[in-house]
Amino acid sequence: MKLALLGYGRMGKEIEKIALERGHEIVLKTSSQDNYDISEADIAIDFSIPEAAFSNISKCINNNIPVISGTTGWLDKYDDVVHLCKEKNGAFIYASNFSLGVNIFFELNSQLAKMMRSLEQYNVKIEEIHHTKKLDAPSGTAITLAEGIIDHSDKKEWALEDTKSNEIIPIKAIRTPNVPGTHTINYDSEVDTIEIKHTAHNRKGFALGAVIAAEWLQTKKGVFTMKDVLNLK
């Protein structure tokens, strides 16, 4: 498989290592938003910046190149990408986190939210910890976790702050050096606490999941998620 890496920062370099180990070829490595030729690639992996993601993804779809994206902070244009992908009969996957373990954690989070729905004595909150170079807060993973709770509870929205409203999920975002990513869901009551947690030890899990997603998407058409890749539906 010939891969284009759109965004060649820390994640791009980690993806390159995993891809080469799995026998793939890197035909393009770029951090440019516009000035690159993607025609030699079988598939593209976008881990760029929010300002470049939509342009990168659109360019791939318009050139009939399947693309997966792990860039967060651009989702106000997600529906536009879905429309373009359907119009061009393209192939696209977005995930806030490609780690296989995190995607299992997403499912655990949703199942726990269903079980906790009728237990009004518990207050839920989310905490996420990342390295100081992470550009967005809260993390896309934390937002996905919050949305998973909202889908299966009476919560209405999330907020990046403490809140006294029972309809809002508070998310605490902590930035500290050399932390790949830790996410905790906490249900607290007067008598006890229920907590689930995912801790990434390094970036390899994110990179491996992205390459596996690319391998899966290569022969597909449509808009998919990691639930499709991992057959979690």
C-alpha positions in Angstrom: 0.0 0.0 0.0 1.4 3.4 -1.0 0.7 5.9 1.7 0.6 9.7 1.8 1.2 11.3 5.2 -0.5 14.7 5.4 1.0 16.2 8.4 4.5 15.0 9.3 4.8 15.9 13.0 5.2 13.5 15.9 2.2 11.4 14.9 3.1 11.4 11.2 6.6 10.1 12.1 5.1 7.4 14.4 2.7 6.3 11.6 5.6 6.2 9.2 7.5 3.7 11.4 4.4 1.4 11.9 3.5 1.6 8.2 7.1 0.6 7.1 7.1 -2.2 9.7 3.9 -3.6 8.1 5.4 -3.5 4.6 3.8 -0.3 3.2 5.5 2.4 1.2 5.5 6.1 2.0 5.2 8.1 -1.2 4.5 11.5 0.2 5.3 13.3 3.5 4.1 16.9 3.7 3.0 19.6 6.1 1.9 21.8 3.3 -1.8 22.6 2.9 -1.8 23.0 -0.9 1.5 22.5 -2.7 1.7 18.7 -3.0 1.0 16.0 -5.6 -1.0 13.1 -4.1 -1.5 11.1 -7.4 0.9 8.3 -6.5 -0.8 7.4 -3.2 -3.2 4.5 -2.7 -4.5 6.1 0.5 -3.8 9.2 2.6 -3.5 9.6 6.4 -4.2 13.1 7.7 -2.7 14.2 11.0 -2.2 17.8 10.2 -3.6 20.9 11.9 -7.2 22.1 12.2 -6.6 24.9 9.6 -5.3 22.4 7.0 -7.5 19.3 7.6 -10.5 20.2 5.5 -8.3 21.2 2.5 -6.3 18.1 2.8 -9.3 15.8 3.1 -11.1 17.5 0.2 -8.1 17.3 -2.0 -7.9 13.5 -1.4 -11.6 12.9 -2.1 -11.5 15.1 -5.2 -8.6 13.0 -6.5 -10.3 9.7 -5.7 -7.8 8.9 -2.9 -9.3 7.2 0.2 -8.4 9.3 3.3 -8.5 8.8 7.0 -8.1 11.8 9.4 -7.2 12.0 13.1 -6.9 15.8 13.1 -9.3 17.4 15.6 -10.6 20.9 15.8 -12.1 21.1 12.3 -15.4 19.3 12.7 -17.6 22.3 11.9 -16.9 21.2 8.3 -17.4 17.5 8.9 -20.8 17.5 7.2 -19.3 19.2 4.1 -16.8 16.4 3.9 -19.5 13.7 4.2 -21.5 15.5 1.4 -18.4 15.7 -0.8 -17.4 12.0 -0.2 -20.9 10.9 -1.1 -21.0 13.1 -4.2 -17.6 11.8 -5.4 -18.2 8.2 -4.3 -15.1 8.5 -2.1 -13.9 6.8 1.0 -13.3 8.5 4.3 -12.8 7.7 8.0 -12.6 10.3 10.8 -11.8 9.3 14.4 -10.9 11.5 17.3 -8.7 8.7 18.4 -7.5 5.7 16.3 -6.2 3.7 19.3 -7.8 0.2 19.3 -7.9 0.4 23.1 -9.5 3.8 23.2 -12.2 2.7 20.8 -13.0 -0.2 23.1 -13.1 2.4 25.9 -15.6 4.4 23.9 -17.9 1.3 23.9 -17.4 0.7 27.6 -18.2 4.4 28.2 -21.5 4.1 26.3 -22.5 0.9 28.1 -21.8 2.5 31.5 -23.8 5.6 30.6 -26.8 3.4 29.8 -26.5 1.6 33.1 -26.1 4.9 35.1 -29.0 6.8 33.3 -31.6 6.1 36.0 -29.3 6.7 39.0 -29.7 10.4 39.6 -27.6 10.3 42.7 -24.4 10.1 40.6 -22.7 13.1 39.0 -20.5 12.4 36.0 -17.4 14.2 35.0 -14.5 13.7 32.6 -10.8 14.5 33.0 -8.3 14.4 30.2 -4.5 14.8 30.5 -2.2 15.5 27.6 1.3 16.8 26.7 1.8 20.6 26.7 2.1 20.7 22.9 -1.4 19.5 22.3 -3.2 22.3 20.4 -6.8 21.8 21.3 -8.7 21.5 24.7 -10.6 19.5 25.5 -9.2 16.7 23.4 -11.3 15.2 20.6 -11.3 11.9 22.6 -12.8 13.7 25.6 -15.5 15.2 23.4 -16.3 11.8 21.9 -16.6 10.4 25.4 -18.9 13.2 26.4 -21.0 12.7 23.3 -21.2 9.0 24.2 -22.6 9.8 27.6 -25.1 12.4 26.1 -26.4 9.9 23.7 -27.3 7.5 26.5 -28.3 9.8 29.3 -30.3 12.9 30.2 -27.2 15.1 29.8 -27.6 17.9 27.2 -24.1 19.2 26.6 -20.5 19.3 27.9 -18.5 22.3 29.2 -14.8 22.9 29.7 -15.4 24.0 33.3 -17.0 23.0 36.6 -20.7 23.3 36.4 -23.6 22.9 38.9 -26.1 22.0 36.2 -27.1 18.4 36.2 -27.6 18.6 32.4 -24.0 19.5 31.6 -21.0 17.2 31.7 -17.9 19.1 33.0 -14.6 18.3 31.3 -11.3 19.1 33.0 -8.3 19.4 30.6 -4.9 19.2 32.1 -1.7 19.9 30.1 1.6 18.5 31.5 4.9 17.4 29.8 5.3 14.0 28.2 1.8 12.6 28.6 0.5 10.8 25.5 -3.1 10.8 26.7 -5.1 9.8 29.8 -8.9 9.9 30.0 -11.1 9.2 33.0 -14.8 9.0 33.4 -16.0 9.5 37.0 -19.4 8.9 38.4 -19.5 10.2 42.0 -22.2 10.0 44.7 -22.3 10.6 48.4 -21.7 6.9 49.1 -19.2 5.7 46.4 -17.4 6.4 43.1 -17.4 4.5 39.9 -14.5 5.2 37.6 -13.2 3.9 34.2 -9.9 5.1 32.8 -7.8 4.7 29.7 -4.0 5.5 29.9 -1.9 5.6 26.8 1.7 4.6 27.4 3.0 6.0 24.1 1.8 7.0 20.6 2.3 3.6 19.1 -1.3 2.6 19.8 -2.6 5.7 17.9 -0.3 5.1 15.0 -1.1 1.4 14.7 -4.8 2.0 14.8 -4.5 4.6 12.0 -2.5 2.2 9.8 -5.0 -0.6 10.4 -7.8 1.8 9.5 -6.0 2.7 6.3 -5.6 -1.0 5.4 -9.3 -1.6 6.0 -10.5 1.5 4.0 -8.3 1.0 0.9 -10.9 -1.1 -1.0 -14.1 0.6 0.5 -16.4 3.3 -0.6 -18.3 5.5 1.8 -18.0 7.3 5.2 -17.0 5.1 8.1 -15.9 5.1 11.7 -13.6 3.0 13.8 -16.7 1.0 14.9 -16.8 -0.3 11.3 -13.1 -1.0 11.3 -13.3 -3.0 14.5 -16.7 -4.5 13.8 -18.1 -3.0 17.0 -21.6 -2.2 15.6 
